[in-house]
Amino acid sequence: MDRFFFHLHDRVGLLEDHEGINCATLVEARARAIDTARDVMIGELRKGCLNLAWYILITDERGDVAAQVPFREAVTLSGVTEEQN
């Protein structure tokens, strides 16, 4: 198992993950990032806001970028036209 770190970016600031999570594969790490993004969005929606520009940067133990998961990939939007998006 590899340890992956999930850093939350809002395009201005960074919330670093200093603990990380062991995952068998990068696919599993991406799935966890999507779950994390959804959890963050739930909290934001309870406050009445949502920023789909946020993303989670997944890095490995060396600090190398393994993947980037935009919040937009964690949800399917419906009832919104491209102009409203």
N, C-alpha and C positions, 0 to 999 in steps of 0.2 A: 504494500500500500504506500502511496505517496501522500505527502502532506501538501495541501493547497490552502492558499490564503485568499480571502474574499474582501477586497477593498472597495468601499462604496464611494463613488465619485458623483458629484452633482455639477460637474463642469466648472466649478469655482473652487471648491474645497475637496478634501479627501478625508474619509474616515477609515483609518488603517485597521486591518485585522492582524493582531499580533499573535493570536493563538493558532489559527488555522484548523483544518479538519482533515483527517485521513480519508482518502477516497481511493477506491480500487482503480478507477480510470478517470480520464478527463471528462468522459461522457457523464459519469456520476457527479463529478465536480460541477459541471454545467447545470445538471438537474438541481443540485443543491443551491446554486446561485439563482436559478429561476424561482425556487421556493422562497429564498431569502428576499428577492426583489418583490415578490407578491406580499410577503409579510410586511415589508417596509411600506408598500403602497397601501395596504389596509390601514396602517397607522396614520398615514398621510390623509387618506380619504376620511377618516374619522375627524380630522381637523378641518376638513372641507377643502383640501387642496390635493393636487397630484402633479408631479413633475416627471414627464416621460423622457426628459433629457438625461436623467440619471442613468448610471450603468454600474455594473460590478466588474471589476478587473480581477481576474483570477491569476495568481502568480504561484510558482512552485517554490520549493524550499530555498533555491538559489536567488529568488527574486525575479526570475525571468517570467515574462508574461506568457501565460498558457492560453488564455481566452479573454474575451470581453463580452459581457452579456448586457445589452441595453435593456432597460425596463420595458421598452416597446415589445421586445421579444417574449416577455413573460405573460402578456395578455393578448386577447383578441378583442379589438375594438369593433363595435357595431353601432349603427345609428349615427355615425359621424361621417360627414363628407370630407373629402381630401382638403377642401378649403378651410374647414373647421379644425382640422387635425394639426 
